[in-house]
Amino acid sequence: MPIMPDTWIREMATTKGMIEPFTEAQKREGVISYGLSSYGYDARVADEFKIFTNVDNAIVDPKQFDATSFVDRKTDVCIIPPNSFALARTVEYFRIPRDVLVICLGKSTYARCGLIVNVTPLEPEWEGHVTLEISNTTPLPAKVYANEGLCQFLFLKGEGTCEVSYADRAGKYMRQRGVTLPRL
């Protein structure tokens, strides 16, 4: 399962709409970098955040998720409380080819500040904005900057085409827009 280079990512983004909007070169002047890299794509976090709060003593249950566990913010800088997390989404909309699996890793700038990004793999033929989970593992409040880089996506091409794709099984997070909460 080879990792795909910048030339392939550029071609798929510009001719197949795999990443929209697509930034063809790394942007880094005065911002946390984003855009095309050697073997991946550094995505930006949008300005929509759902910040975890325990004001109502809610219990986190993935089968019966209580949306009151979050406060919504539309902001250029999100402050994540100590030992807490926020949900956000990518600026970019992704369309994954049928023979590709995408994994995501957090950017080192945030990791060195104790902020961890978690995203499940983007499966073959999935499309949408990617919901991002940002954990603040520190005992201090932490800033996340909207419209700047947060994580890097790596594109792995399978030896062959899968028998059943995410689209074939009508996955529950298909074509999501905005920050999407857990669904059963």
OpenMM code with the backbone's topology and positions (N, CA, C; nanometers):
from openmm import Vec3, app, unit

residues = "MET PRO ILE MET PRO ASP THR TRP ILE ARG GLU MET ALA THR THR LYS GLY MET ILE GLU PRO PHE THR GLU ALA GLN LYS ARG GLU GLY VAL ILE SER TYR GLY LEU SER SER TYR GLY TYR ASP ALA ARG VAL ALA ASP GLU PHE LYS ILE PHE THR ASN VAL ASP ASN ALA ILE VAL ASP PRO LYS GLN PHE ASP ALA THR SER PHE VAL ASP ARG LYS THR ASP VAL CYS ILE ILE PRO PRO ASN SER PHE ALA LEU ALA ARG THR VAL GLU TYR PHE ARG ILE PRO ARG ASP VAL LEU VAL ILE CYS LEU GLY LYS SER THR TYR ALA ARG CYS GLY LEU ILE VAL ASN VAL THR PRO LEU GLU PRO GLU TRP GLU GLY HIS VAL THR LEU GLU ILE SER ASN THR THR PRO LEU PRO ALA LYS VAL TYR ALA ASN GLU GLY LEU CYS GLN PHE LEU PHE LEU LYS GLY GLU GLY THR CYS GLU VAL SER TYR ALA ASP ARG ALA GLY LYS TYR MET ARG GLN ARG GLY VAL THR LEU PRO ARG LEU".split()
positions = [
    Vec3(0.0856, -0.1171, 0.0000),
    Vec3(0.0000, 0.0000, 0.0000),
    Vec3(0.0901, 0.1233, 0.0000),
    Vec3(0.1231, 0.1761, -0.1170),
    Vec3(0.2157, 0.2901, -0.1220),
    Vec3(0.1503, 0.4202, -0.0760),
    Vec3(0.2341, 0.5079, -0.0199),
    Vec3(0.1889, 0.6416, 0.0158),
    Vec3(0.2048, 0.7289, -0.1088),
    Vec3(0.1060, 0.8110, -0.1362),
    Vec3(0.1042, 0.8850, -0.2624),
    Vec3(0.1760, 1.0194, -0.2501),
    Vec3(0.2536, 1.0565, -0.3536),
    Vec3(0.3344, 1.1790, -0.3513),
    Vec3(0.2548, 1.3038, -0.3898),
    Vec3(0.3209, 1.4170, -0.3745),
    Vec3(0.2613, 1.5465, -0.4057),
    Vec3(0.2065, 1.5542, -0.5480),
    Vec3(0.2764, 1.4947, -0.6445),
    Vec3(0.2308, 1.5019, -0.7836),
    Vec3(0.0943, 1.4343, -0.8008),
    Vec3(0.0754, 1.3190, -0.7365),
    Vec3(-0.0517, 1.2470, -0.7432),
    Vec3(-0.1612, 1.3246, -0.6708),
    Vec3(-0.1305, 1.3762, -0.5520),
    Vec3(-0.2294, 1.4524, -0.4747),
    Vec3(-0.2750, 1.5748, -0.5548),
    Vec3(-0.1794, 1.6470, -0.6141),
    Vec3(-0.2125, 1.7648, -0.6955),
    Vec3(-0.3033, 1.7262, -0.8123),
    Vec3(-0.2661, 1.6210, -0.8837),
    Vec3(-0.3447, 1.5749, -0.9993),
    Vec3(-0.4873, 1.5384, -0.9577),
    Vec3(-0.5021, 1.4638, -0.8496),
    Vec3(-0.6354, 1.4213, -0.8043),
    Vec3(-0.7177, 1.5396, -0.7538),
    Vec3(-0.6514, 1.6351, -0.6909),
    Vec3(-0.7231, 1.7518, -0.6398),
    Vec3(-0.7690, 1.8434, -0.7535),
    Vec3(-0.6832, 1.8634, -0.8517),
    Vec3(-0.7160, 1.9587, -0.9581),
    Vec3(-0.8049, 1.8994, -1.0676),
    Vec3(-0.7963, 1.7676, -1.0906),
    Vec3(-0.8777, 1.7091, -1.1977),
    Vec3(-1.0006, 1.6331, -1.1468),
    Vec3(-0.9966, 1.5836, -1.0226),
    Vec3(-1.1067, 1.5024, -0.9693),
    Vec3(-1.1768, 1.5673, -0.8501),
    Vec3(-1.1291, 1.6844, -0.8057),
    Vec3(-1.1920, 1.7509, -0.6913),
    Vec3(-1.1722, 1.6780, -0.5601),
    Vec3(-1.0615, 1.6050, -0.5459),
    Vec3(-1.0378, 1.5278, -0.4240),
    Vec3(-1.0282, 1.6172, -0.2999),
    Vec3(-0.9751, 1.7379, -0.3154),
    Vec3(-0.9628, 1.8332, -0.2050),
    Vec3(-1.0080, 1.9693, -0.2567),
    Vec3(-1.1103, 2.0277, -0.1910),
    Vec3(-1.1590, 2.1609, -0.2299),
    Vec3(-1.1879, 2.2438, -0.1069),
    Vec3(-1.1376, 2.3644, -0.0952),
    Vec3(-1.0389, 2.4258, -0.1833),
    Vec3(-0.9025, 2.3589, -0.1658),
    Vec3(-0.8214, 2.3666, -0.2682),
    Vec3(-0.6895, 2.3024, -0.2700),
    Vec3(-0.5820, 2.4105, -0.2728),
    Vec3(-0.4840, 2.3989, -0.1835),
    Vec3(-0.3704, 2.4907, -0.1795),
    Vec3(-0.2494, 2.4150, -0.2317),
    Vec3(-0.1986, 2.4587, -0.3475),
    Vec3(-0.0990, 2.3834, -0.4229),
    Vec3(0.0411, 2.3837, -0.3624),
    Vec3(0.0708, 2.4769, -0.2747),
    Vec3(0.2036, 2.4823, -0.2115),
    Vec3(0.1845, 2.5162, -0.0643),
    Vec3(0.2816, 2.4774, 0.0172),
    Vec3(0.2752, 2.5064, 0.1602),
    Vec3(0.2688, 2.6571, 0.1841),
    Vec3(0.1711, 2.6990, 0.2614),
    Vec3(0.1614, 2.8380, 0.3075),
    Vec3(0.2094, 2.8370, 0.4513),
    Vec3(0.3061, 2.9213, 0.4841),
    Vec3(0.3593, 2.9183, 0.6202),
    Vec3(0.3957, 3.0545, 0.6759),
    Vec3(0.3908, 3.1583, 0.5961),
    Vec3(0.4313, 3.2908, 0.6408),
    Vec3(0.3344, 3.3442, 0.7463),
    Vec3(0.3763, 3.3455, 0.8729),
    Vec3(0.2954, 3.3998, 0.9805),
    Vec3(0.1793, 3.3125, 1.0252),
    Vec3(0.1694, 3.1891, 0.9714),
    Vec3(0.0607, 3.0977, 1.0085),
    Vec3(0.1176, 2.9579, 1.0337),
    Vec3(0.0378, 2.8752, 1.0997),
    Vec3(0.0742, 2.7342, 1.1112),
    Vec3(0.0483, 2.6740, 0.9736),
    Vec3(0.1484, 2.6137, 0.9149),
    Vec3(0.1477, 2.5789, 0.7728),
    Vec3(0.0313, 2.4893, 0.7312),
    Vec3(-0.0065, 2.5067, 0.6048),
    Vec3(-0.1106, 2.4255, 0.5433),
    Vec3(-0.0840, 2.4175, 0.3938),
    Vec3(-0.1471, 2.3208, 0.3294),
    Vec3(-0.1324, 2.3016, 0.1854),
    Vec3(-0.0579, 2.1737, 0.1524),
    Vec3(-0.0253, 2.1598, 0.0249),
    Vec3(0.0397, 2.0394, -0.0268),
    Vec3(0.1808, 2.0250, 0.0285),
    Vec3(0.2136, 1.9042, 0.0749),
    Vec3(0.3504, 1.8738, 0.1194),
    Vec3(0.4023, 1.7563, 0.0365),
    Vec3(0.5201, 1.7083, 0.0662),
    Vec3(0.5834, 1.6038, -0.0149),
    Vec3(0.4983, 1.4784, -0.0307),
    Vec3(0.4433, 1.4288, 0.0786),
    Vec3(0.3642, 1.3063, 0.0769),
    Vec3(0.2349, 1.3212, 0.1559),
    Vec3(0.1751, 1.4377, 0.1500),
    Vec3(0.0503, 1.4572, 0.2227),
    Vec3(-0.0086, 1.5934, 0.1958),
    Vec3(-0.1150, 1.6217, 0.2683),
    Vec3(-0.1810, 1.7506, 0.2567),
    Vec3(-0.2133, 1.8001, 0.3967),
    Vec3(-0.1614, 1.9181, 0.4305),
    Vec3(-0.1866, 1.9790, 0.5600),
    Vec3(-0.3160, 2.0588, 0.5518),
    Vec3(-0.4184, 2.0120, 0.6224),
    Vec3(-0.5509, 2.0738, 0.6165),
    Vec3(-0.5652, 2.1816, 0.7233),
    Vec3(-0.6541, 2.2757, 0.6928),
    Vec3(-0.6840, 2.3848, 0.7859),
    Vec3(-0.8071, 2.3509, 0.8692),
    Vec3(-0.8112, 2.4056, 0.9881),
    Vec3(-0.9286, 2.3936, 1.0731),
    Vec3(-1.0175, 2.5150, 1.0472),
    Vec3(-1.1476, 2.4909, 1.0310),
    Vec3(-1.2434, 2.5993, 1.0064),
    Vec3(-1.2693, 2.6761, 1.1363),
    Vec3(-1.3493, 2.7799, 1.1271),
    Vec3(-1.3759, 2.8649, 1.2440),
    Vec3(-1.4990, 2.8213, 1.3233),
    Vec3(-1.5458, 2.6979, 1.3025),
    Vec3(-1.6604, 2.6429, 1.3756),
    Vec3(-1.6094, 2.5418, 1.4775),
    Vec3(-1.6404, 2.5648, 1.6041),
    Vec3(-1.5923, 2.4772, 1.7104),
    Vec3(-1.7070, 2.4373, 1.8029),
    Vec3(-1.7013, 2.3152, 1.8519),
    Vec3(-1.7899, 2.2673, 1.9577),
    Vec3(-1.6967, 2.2316, 2.0736),
    Vec3(-1.7012, 2.3113, 2.1777),
    Vec3(-1.6093, 2.2964, 2.2907),
    Vec3(-1.6794, 2.2186, 2.4014),
    Vec3(-1.6146, 2.1143, 2.4484),
    Vec3(-1.6723, 2.0289, 2.5520),
    Vec3(-1.6885, 2.1065, 2.6821),
    Vec3(-1.8033, 2.0896, 2.7448),
    Vec3(-1.8296, 2.1525, 2.8741),
    Vec3(-1.9110, 2.0550, 2.9588),
    Vec3(-1.8986, 2.0656, 3.0873),
    Vec3(-1.9762, 1.9785, 3.1753),
    Vec3(-2.0709, 2.0600, 3.2624),
    Vec3(-2.1214, 2.1682, 3.2086),
    Vec3(-2.2121, 2.2550, 3.2831),
    Vec3(-2.3358, 2.1794, 3.3294),
    Vec3(-2.3914, 2.0930, 3.2451),
    Vec3(-2.5147, 2.0216, 3.2780),
    Vec3(-2.4918, 1.8809, 3.3332),
    Vec3(-2.3685, 1.8506, 3.3752),
    Vec3(-2.3350, 1.7169, 3.4272),
    Vec3(-2.3757, 1.6048, 3.3321),
    Vec3(-2.3555, 1.6262, 3.2040),
    Vec3(-2.3896, 1.5254, 3.1038),
    Vec3(-2.2910, 1.4094, 3.1102),
    Vec3(-2.3361, 1.2947, 3.0645),
    Vec3(-2.2505, 1.1767, 3.0521),
    Vec3(-2.2239, 1.1574, 2.9037),
    Vec3(-2.0988, 1.1337, 2.8675),
    Vec3(-2.0648, 1.1118, 2.7275),
    Vec3(-2.1019, 0.9681, 2.6918),
    Vec3(-2.1979, 0.9546, 2.6016),
    Vec3(-2.2466, 0.8236, 2.5591),
    Vec3(-2.2563, 0.8241, 2.4063),
    Vec3(-2.1696, 0.7492, 2.3376),
    Vec3(-2.1730, 0.7516, 2.1912),
    Vec3(-2.3035, 0.6990, 2.1317),
    Vec3(-2.3827, 0.6217, 2.2079),
    Vec3(-2.5094, 0.5706, 2.1572),
    Vec3(-2.6252, 0.6681, 2.1784),
    Vec3(-2.6102, 0.7575, 2.2761),
    Vec3(-2.7119, 0.8592, 2.3031),
    Vec3(-2.6399, 0.9890, 2.3361),
    Vec3(-2.5788, 1.0448, 2.2353),
    Vec3(-2.4946, 1.1618, 2.2578),
    Vec3(-2.5795, 1.2843, 2.2881),
    Vec3(-2.5446, 1.3541, 2.3937),
    Vec3(-2.6157, 1.4734, 2.4382),
    Vec3(-2.5432, 1.5965, 2.3845),
    Vec3(-2.6049, 1.6642, 2.2902),
    Vec3(-2.5430, 1.7812, 2.2273),
    Vec3(-2.5207, 1.8958, 2.3253),
    Vec3(-2.5859, 1.8929, 2.4411),
    Vec3(-2.5638, 1.9985, 2.5410),
    Vec3(-2.4280, 1.9835, 2.6090),
    Vec3(-2.3537, 1.8789, 2.5746),
    Vec3(-2.2178, 1.8612, 2.6282),
    Vec3(-2.1203, 1.9608, 2.5666),
    Vec3(-2.1632, 2.0321, 2.4634),
    Vec3(-2.0763, 2.1261, 2.3924),
    Vec3(-2.1371, 2.2650, 2.3900),
    Vec3(-2.0490, 2.3643, 2.3832),
    Vec3(-2.0924, 2.5003, 2.3504),
    Vec3(-2.0374, 2.5305, 2.2116),
    Vec3(-2.1182, 2.5939, 2.1299),
    Vec3(-2.0787, 2.6271, 1.9932),
    Vec3(-2.0131, 2.7640, 1.9892),
    Vec3(-1.9035, 2.7727, 1.9142),
    Vec3(-1.8349, 2.8992, 1.8935),
    Vec3(-1.7930, 2.9108, 1.7484),
    Vec3(-1.8121, 3.0289, 1.6922),
    Vec3(-1.7595, 3.0619, 1.5591),
    Vec3(-1.6581, 3.1720, 1.5866),
    Vec3(-1.5287, 3.1384, 1.5721),
    Vec3(-1.4246, 3.2289, 1.6167),
    Vec3(-1.2939, 3.2042, 1.5419),
    Vec3(-1.2089, 3.3060, 1.5372),
    Vec3(-1.0775, 3.2922, 1.4735),
    Vec3(-0.9761, 3.2220, 1.5633),
    Vec3(-0.9994, 3.2263, 1.6953),
    Vec3(-0.9116, 3.1597, 1.7918),
    Vec3(-1.0000, 3.0881, 1.8927),
    Vec3(-0.9853, 2.9570, 1.9007),
    Vec3(-1.0630, 2.8767, 1.9949),
    Vec3(-0.9763, 2.8463, 2.1162),
    Vec3(-1.0289, 2.8719, 2.2345),
    Vec3(-0.9589, 2.8371, 2.3583),
    Vec3(-1.0186, 2.7062, 2.4088),
    Vec3(-0.9357, 2.6027, 2.4162),
    Vec3(-0.9800, 2.4734, 2.4673),
    Vec3(-0.9399, 2.4656, 2.6138),
    Vec3(-1.0359, 2.4404, 2.7029),
    Vec3(-1.0050, 2.4341, 2.8457),
    Vec3(-0.9034, 2.3239, 2.8777),
    Vec3(-0.8372, 2.3346, 2.9931),
    Vec3(-0.7417, 2.2309, 3.0345),
    Vec3(-0.8079, 2.0934, 3.0403),
    Vec3(-0.7331, 1.9914, 3.0009),
    Vec3(-0.7797, 1.8522, 3.0075),
    Vec3(-0.9180, 1.8350, 2.9459),
    Vec3(-0.9417, 1.9004, 2.8350),
    Vec3(-1.0710, 1.8949, 2.7686),
    Vec3(-1.0489, 1.8784, 2.6188),
    Vec3(-1.1553, 1.8933, 2.5416),
    Vec3(-1.1402, 1.8811, 2.3973),
    Vec3(-1.2458, 1.9637, 2.3259),
    Vec3(-1.2257, 1.9772, 2.1971),
    Vec3(-1.3219, 2.0458, 2.1107),
    Vec3(-1.3357, 1.9657, 1.9826),
    Vec3(-1.4504, 1.9776, 1.9204),
    Vec3(-1.4705, 1.9244, 1.7859),
    Vec3(-1.4659, 2.0420, 1.6895),
    Vec3(-1.4106, 2.0175, 1.5739),
    Vec3(-1.4021, 2.1193, 1.4703),
    Vec3(-1.4150, 2.0468, 1.3364),
    Vec3(-1.3903, 2.1181, 1.2281),
    Vec3(-1.3944, 2.0554, 1.0968),
    Vec3(-1.2868, 2.1173, 1.0091),
    Vec3(-1.2554, 2.0477, 0.9024),
    Vec3(-1.1605, 2.1016, 0.8060),
    Vec3(-1.2278, 2.2100, 0.7220),
    Vec3(-1.1479, 2.3049, 0.6755),
    Vec3(-1.1937, 2.4003, 0.5748),
    Vec3(-1.2202, 2.3230, 0.4456),
    Vec3(-1.1321, 2.2291, 0.4175),
    Vec3(-1.1367, 2.1523, 0.2928),
    Vec3(-1.2456, 2.0448, 0.2958),
    Vec3(-1.3045, 2.0224, 0.1794),
    Vec3(-1.4010, 1.9154, 0.1565),
    Vec3(-1.3252, 1.8075, 0.0797),
    Vec3(-1.3324, 1.6823, 0.1258),
    Vec3(-1.2573, 1.5725, 0.0656),
    Vec3(-1.3495, 1.4768, -0.0080),
    Vec3(-1.3000, 1.4225, -0.1207),
    Vec3(-1.3649, 1.3153, -0.1965),
    Vec3(-1.2588, 1.2076, -0.2180),
    Vec3(-1.2728, 1.0964, -0.1489),
    Vec3(-1.1693, 0.9938, -0.1494),
    Vec3(-1.1943, 0.8933, -0.2622),
    Vec3(-1.0917, 0.8651, -0.3440),
    Vec3(-1.1058, 0.7658, -0.4511),
    Vec3(-1.1330, 0.6248, -0.3952),
    Vec3(-1.1900, 0.5407, -0.4775),
    Vec3(-1.2293, 0.4061, -0.4356),
    Vec3(-1.1107, 0.3175, -0.3966),
    Vec3(-0.9928, 0.3438, -0.4479),
    Vec3(-0.8769, 0.2584, -0.4183),
    Vec3(-0.7799, 0.3238, -0.3192),
    Vec3(-0.8299, 0.4185, -0.2387),
    Vec3(-0.7439, 0.4943, -0.1472),
    Vec3(-0.8022, 0.4941, -0.0060),
    Vec3(-0.7144, 0.4852, 0.0927),
    Vec3(-0.7477, 0.5024, 0.2338),
    Vec3(-0.6640, 0.6191, 0.2841),
    Vec3(-0.7237, 0.7082, 0.3628),
    Vec3(-0.6530, 0.8266, 0.4099),
    Vec3(-0.6434, 0.8231, 0.5616),
    Vec3(-0.5220, 0.8472, 0.6128),
    Vec3(-0.5047, 0.8582, 0.7572),
    Vec3(-0.4599, 0.9998, 0.7907),
    Vec3(-0.4831, 1.0392, 0.9138),
    Vec3(-0.4570, 1.1767, 0.9564),
    Vec3(-0.3675, 1.1771, 1.0792),
    Vec3(-0.2733, 1.2699, 1.0794),
    Vec3(-0.1843, 1.2897, 1.1937),
    Vec3(-0.1844, 1.4376, 1.2299),
    Vec3(-0.1722, 1.4668, 1.3586),
    Vec3(-0.1670, 1.6056, 1.4020),
    Vec3(-0.0356, 1.6707, 1.3638),
    Vec3(-0.0377, 1.8022, 1.3496),
    Vec3(0.0843, 1.8765, 1.3169),
    Vec3(0.1715, 1.8886, 1.4406),
    Vec3(0.3027, 1.8864, 1.4189),
    Vec3(0.3976, 1.8878, 1.5303),
    Vec3(0.3909, 2.0162, 1.6125),
    Vec3(0.3568, 2.1284, 1.5514),
    Vec3(0.3481, 2.2548, 1.6253),
    Vec3(0.2470, 2.2425, 1.7389),
    Vec3(0.1311, 2.1848, 1.7093),
    Vec3(0.0305, 2.1664, 1.8140),
    Vec3(0.0679, 2.0524, 1.9082),
    Vec3(0.1215, 1.9429, 1.8557),
    Vec3(0.1601, 1.8293, 1.9397),
    Vec3(0.2615, 1.8719, 2.0454),
    Vec3(0.3534, 1.9609, 2.0090),
    Vec3(0.4553, 2.0085, 2.1030),
    Vec3(0.3966, 2.0976, 2.2111),
    Vec3(0.2705, 2.1388, 2.1912),
    Vec3(0.1992, 2.2193, 2.2916),
    Vec3(0.0990, 2.1337, 2.3702),
    Vec3(0.1012, 2.0029, 2.3488),
    Vec3(0.0113, 1.9142, 2.4215),
    Vec3(-0.1266, 1.9003, 2.3603),
    Vec3(-0.1429, 1.9461, 2.2375),
    Vec3(-0.2710, 1.9317, 2.1680),
    Vec3(-0.2626, 1.8148, 2.0710),
    Vec3(-0.3554, 1.7226, 2.0838),
    Vec3(-0.3564, 1.6011, 2.0041),
    Vec3(-0.4780, 1.6030, 1.9132),
    Vec3(-0.4582, 1.5703, 1.7853),
    Vec3(-0.5675, 1.5647, 1.6883),
    Vec3(-0.5982, 1.4181, 1.6602),
    Vec3(-0.7273, 1.3834, 1.6668),
    Vec3(-0.7683, 1.2468, 1.6370),
    Vec3(-0.8727, 1.2495, 1.5264),
    Vec3(-0.8502, 1.1691, 1.4253),
    Vec3(-0.9444, 1.1528, 1.3149),
    Vec3(-0.9397, 1.0060, 1.2749),
    Vec3(-1.0563, 0.9446, 1.2553),
    Vec3(-1.0565, 0.8071, 1.2064),
    Vec3(-1.0213, 0.8081, 1.0575),
    Vec3(-0.9787, 0.6952, 1.0016),
    Vec3(-0.9415, 0.6934, 0.8596),
    Vec3(-1.0563, 0.7384, 0.7693),
    Vec3(-1.0198, 0.8038, 0.6600),
    Vec3(-1.1174, 0.8387, 0.5572),
    Vec3(-1.1216, 0.7202, 0.4619),
    Vec3(-1.2343, 0.6539, 0.4564),
    Vec3(-1.2459, 0.5298, 0.3818),
    Vec3(-1.2675, 0.5540, 0.2322),
    Vec3(-1.2433, 0.4499, 0.1514),
    Vec3(-1.2651, 0.4621, 0.0071),
    Vec3(-1.4058, 0.5119, -0.0259),
    Vec3(-1.4124, 0.6128, -0.1122),
    Vec3(-1.5337, 0.6778, -0.1608),
    Vec3(-1.6107, 0.7545, -0.0538),
    Vec3(-1.5474, 0.7840, 0.0606),
    Vec3(-1.6100, 0.8750, 0.1566),
    Vec3(-1.5909, 1.0161, 0.1043),
    Vec3(-1.6849, 1.1050, 0.1367),
    Vec3(-1.6650, 1.2459, 0.1057),
    Vec3(-1.7318, 1.3329, 0.2106),
    Vec3(-1.6744, 1.4513, 0.2304),
    Vec3(-1.7312, 1.5479, 0.3240),
    Vec3(-1.6239, 1.6336, 0.3881),
    Vec3(-1.6694, 1.7217, 0.4785),
    Vec3(-1.5761, 1.7922, 0.5659),
    Vec3(-1.5350, 1.6922, 0.6729),
    Vec3(-1.4109, 1.6937, 0.7129),
    Vec3(-1.3632, 1.6006, 0.8149),
    Vec3(-1.3866, 1.6618, 0.9520),
    Vec3(-1.4572, 1.5880, 1.0388),
    Vec3(-1.4725, 1.6317, 1.1774),
    Vec3(-1.3445, 1.5964, 1.2514),
    Vec3(-1.2900, 1.6960, 1.3202),
    Vec3(-1.1628, 1.6828, 1.3903),
    Vec3(-1.1859, 1.6866, 1.5412),
    Vec3(-1.1215, 1.5974, 1.6145),
    Vec3(-1.1256, 1.6009, 1.7600),
    Vec3(-0.9914, 1.6522, 1.8072),
    Vec3(-0.9929, 1.7609, 1.8835),
    Vec3(-0.8701, 1.8248, 1.9316),
    Vec3(-0.8686, 1.8142, 2.0830),
    Vec3(-0.7756, 1.7362, 2.1370),
    Vec3(-0.7648, 1.7169, 2.2814),
    Vec3(-0.6553, 1.8052, 2.3384),
    Vec3(-0.6889, 1.8767, 2.4451),
    Vec3(-0.5902, 1.9546, 2.5194),
    Vec3(-0.5471, 1.8700, 2.6384),
    Vec3(-0.4299, 1.8117, 2.6302),
    Vec3(-0.3820, 1.7224, 2.7359),
    Vec3(-0.3110, 1.7972, 2.8485),
    Vec3(-0.3040, 1.9288, 2.8385),
    Vec3(-0.2288, 2.0072, 2.9369),
    Vec3(-0.3194, 2.0571, 3.0505),
    Vec3(-0.2588, 2.1024, 3.1607),
    Vec3(-0.3373, 2.1608, 3.2695),
    Vec3(-0.3667, 2.3099, 3.2460),
    Vec3(-0.3385, 2.3592, 3.1254),
    Vec3(-0.3573, 2.5003, 3.0922),
    Vec3(-0.4524, 2.5157, 2.9737),
    Vec3(-0.5209, 2.6278, 2.9618),
    Vec3(-0.6003, 2.6531, 2.8411),
    Vec3(-0.5076, 2.6593, 2.7198),
    Vec3(-0.5582, 2.6183, 2.6039),
    Vec3(-0.4757, 2.6154, 2.4828),
    Vec3(-0.5506, 2.6781, 2.3659),
    Vec3(-0.4758, 2.7476, 2.2789),
    Vec3(-0.5341, 2.8144, 2.1627),
    Vec3(-0.5211, 2.7282, 2.0374),
    Vec3(-0.6259, 2.7322, 1.9550),
    Vec3(-0.6242, 2.6736, 1.8214),
    Vec3(-0.6651, 2.7849, 1.7259),
    Vec3(-0.5879, 2.8020, 1.6181),
    Vec3(-0.6086, 2.9114, 1.5242),
    Vec3(-0.6864, 2.8644, 1.4013),
    Vec3(-0.8051, 2.9224, 1.3821),
    Vec3(-0.8882, 2.8885, 1.2671),
    Vec3(-0.8208, 2.9340, 1.1380),
    Vec3(-0.8503, 2.8616, 1.0308),
    Vec3(-0.7999, 2.8893, 0.8961),
    Vec3(-0.6489, 2.8740, 0.8838),
    Vec3(-0.5904, 2.7972, 0.9761),
    Vec3(-0.4482, 2.7623, 0.9696),
    Vec3(-0.4379, 2.6105, 0.9787),
    Vec3(-0.3170, 2.5584, 0.9515),
    Vec3(-0.2966, 2.4140, 0.9517),
    Vec3(-0.3181, 2.3518, 1.0886),
    Vec3(-0.3774, 2.2315, 1.0913),
    Vec3(-0.3987, 2.1591, 1.2162),
    Vec3(-0.3502, 2.0150, 1.2066),
    Vec3(-0.3617, 1.9556, 1.0862),
    Vec3(-0.3304, 1.8140, 1.0726),
    Vec3(-0.2882, 1.7838, 0.9291),
    Vec3(-0.2235, 1.6671, 0.9118),
    Vec3(-0.1798, 1.6254, 0.7794),
    Vec3(-0.2480, 1.4953, 0.7412),
    Vec3(-0.3003, 1.4926, 0.6175),
    Vec3(-0.3625, 1.3729, 0.5629),
    Vec3(-0.2644, 1.3018, 0.4718),
    Vec3(-0.2528, 1.1700, 0.4917),
    Vec3(-0.1658, 1.0845, 0.4110),
    Vec3(-0.2536, 0.9905, 0.3294),
    Vec3(-0.2247, 0.9796, 0.2012),
    Vec3(-0.3065, 0.9034, 0.1071),
    Vec3(-0.2370, 0.7716, 0.0744),
    Vec3(-0.3012, 0.6616, 0.1110),
    Vec3(-0.2458, 0.5279, 0.0879),
    Vec3(-0.3269, 0.4597, -0.0215),
    Vec3(-0.2591, 0.4201, -0.1289),
    Vec3(-0.3275, 0.3559, -0.2411),
    Vec3(-0.3222, 0.2049, -0.2233),
    Vec3(-0.4383, 0.1410, -0.2303),
    Vec3(-0.4472, -0.0034, -0.2146),
    Vec3(-0.3910, -0.0777, -0.3342),
    Vec3(-0.3559, -0.2021, -0.3126),
    Vec3(-0.3061, -0.2864, -0.4221),
    Vec3(-0.4117, -0.3071, -0.5286),
    Vec3(-0.5358, -0.3009, -0.4881),
    Vec3(-0.6473, -0.3155, -0.5808),
    Vec3(-0.7644, -0.2335, -0.5303),
    Vec3(-0.8734, -0.2408, -0.6026),
    Vec3(-0.9943, -0.1682, -0.5633),
    Vec3(-1.0732, -0.2527, -0.4647),
    Vec3(-1.1256, -0.1885, -0.3607),
    Vec3(-1.2012, -0.2617, -0.2594),
    Vec3(-1.3325, -0.3144, -0.3172),
    Vec3(-1.3822, -0.4215, -0.2582),
    Vec3(-1.5077, -0.4805, -0.3021),
    Vec3(-1.6267, -0.3935, -0.2618),
    Vec3(-1.6236, -0.3403, -0.1391),
    Vec3(-1.7330, -0.2577, -0.0877),
    Vec3(-1.6736, -0.1290, -0.0319),
    Vec3(-1.7184, -0.0158, -0.0821),
    Vec3(-1.6679, 0.1143, -0.0353),
    Vec3(-1.7632, 0.1738, 0.0680),
    Vec3(-1.7205, 0.2842, 0.1280),
    Vec3(-1.8043, 0.3562, 0.2242),
    Vec3(-1.9342, 0.4015, 0.1579),
    Vec3(-1.9251, 0.4477, 0.0343),
    Vec3(-2.0447, 0.4908, -0.0398),
    Vec3(-2.1376, 0.3725, -0.0664),
    Vec3(-2.0814, 0.2554, -0.1016),
    Vec3(-2.1625, 0.1369, -0.1296),
    Vec3(-2.2487, 0.0984, -0.0095),
    Vec3(-2.1920, 0.1107, 0.1098),
    Vec3(-2.2693, 0.0718, 0.2279),
    Vec3(-2.3439, 0.1899, 0.2909),
    Vec3(-2.3489, 0.3022, 0.2188),
    Vec3(-2.4233, 0.4213, 0.2637),
    Vec3(-2.3851, 0.4590, 0.4061),
    Vec3(-2.2549, 0.4814, 0.4280),
    Vec3(-2.2031, 0.5171, 0.5598),
    Vec3(-2.2736, 0.6382, 0.6194),
    Vec3(-2.2888, 0.6362, 0.7515),
    Vec3(-2.3695, 0.7376, 0.8210),
    Vec3(-2.3061, 0.8765, 0.8238),
    Vec3(-2.1784, 0.8884, 0.7917),
    Vec3(-2.1136, 1.0197, 0.7910),
    Vec3(-2.0839, 1.0685, 0.6487),
    Vec3(-2.1497, 1.0070, 0.5499),
    Vec3(-2.1276, 1.0431, 0.4103),
    Vec3(-2.1776, 1.1850, 0.3834),
    Vec3(-2.0946, 1.2616, 0.3118),
    Vec3(-2.1260, 1.3987, 0.2677),
    Vec3(-2.1555, 1.4933, 0.3838),
    Vec3(-2.0924, 1.4690, 0.4990),
    Vec3(-2.1157, 1.5583, 0.6128),
    Vec3(-2.0603, 1.6968, 0.5848),
    Vec3(-2.1320, 1.7943, 0.6327),
    Vec3(-2.0906, 1.9343, 0.6235),
    Vec3(-2.0975, 1.9905, 0.7632),
    Vec3(-2.0019, 2.0747, 0.7966),
    Vec3(-1.9991, 2.1283, 0.9324),
    Vec3(-1.9429, 2.0270, 1.0299),
    Vec3(-1.9449, 2.0611, 1.1570),
    Vec3(-1.8971, 1.9711, 1.2634),
    Vec3(-2.0084, 1.8698, 1.2904),
    Vec3(-1.9774, 1.7419, 1.2773),
    Vec3(-2.0782, 1.6370, 1.2901),
    Vec3(-2.0586, 1.5599, 1.4203),
    Vec3(-2.1648, 1.5532, 1.5007),
    Vec3(-2.1605, 1.4797, 1.6281),
    Vec3(-2.1782, 1.3306, 1.6024),
    Vec3(-2.1500, 1.2454, 1.7043),
    Vec3(-2.1633, 1.1002, 1.6878),
    Vec3(-2.3051, 1.0598, 1.6480),
    Vec3(-2.3144, 0.9609, 1.5605),
    Vec3(-2.4430, 0.9037, 1.5172),
    Vec3(-2.4394, 0.7542, 1.5410),
    Vec3(-2.5571, 0.6972, 1.5662),
    Vec3(-2.5650, 0.5531, 1.5846),
    Vec3(-2.6286, 0.4903, 1.4629),
] * unit.nanometer
topology = app.Topology()
chain = topology.addChain("A")
for resn in residues:
    res = topology.addResidue(resn, chain)
    for name in ("N", "CA", "C"):
        topology.addAtom(name, app.Element.getBySymbol(name[0]), res)
